[in-house]
Amino acid sequence: PTEWIKMASKMSRMPKFEPMDLTTQNKSVLGFNLSFFVDEIDMLGHLYDQISAWLDDGKLSCPRIVEMEMSCIGDAHDLLHSGTTIGKIVVTTK
């Protein structure tokens, strides 16, 4: 029962938008999976260089990465479901 209350609480804090309003306001919600291009160095090499330069100059930052050992897998799972994570959770096996 408490999980339902937690879920309702999280849903009440979730940003809300009307999809049809996005088109009239010239806004969108986008997501990209660039992993498909990891081997396309000839095509995207100059873009990788630009992103690297932006990272070096501090104009672009990576999301936070939390590393946890496999022995803490339960804690990693709890963190994932906490709704407070931003970035990646990496479980290491070493």
Secondary structure, DSSP 8 states (H G I E B T S, - for coil): -HHHHHHHHHHHHS----HHHHHHTT-------GGGGTT-HHHHHHHHHHHHHHHHHTSS----EEEEEGGGHHHHHHHHHHT---SEEEEE--
